[in-house]
Amino acid sequence: MLRADFDEVFLDSVPLWEHFRNARIFITGGTGFFGSVLIESLLWANERYSLNAEAVILTRQPGAYARQRPRLAGAEAIQLCAGDVRDFP
């Protein structure tokens, strides 16, 4: 159902997504509710517009995130990076 919502909400957003073509994005806060929706959005646009974008998600517990959201964590375009935003180099 979420993908159908994205189809409608992002109908006119093609120019915005073009900025992410072949990009590699570092995301902090990606494991919470809003971050997960952001990642869902990126995956949707990646598929829909063939962006070839990737995202590196900083998380304190990659294993826990993978268990909670296996589809997101297992997506080819997503890489989980262990660390804490408070002291991440």
Secondary structure, DSSP 4 states (H G I P E B T S, - for coil): -HHHHHHHHTTT-HHHHGGGTT-EEEESSTTSHHHHHHHHHHHHHHHHHT---EEEEEES-HHHHHHHSHHHHT-TTEEEEE--TTT--
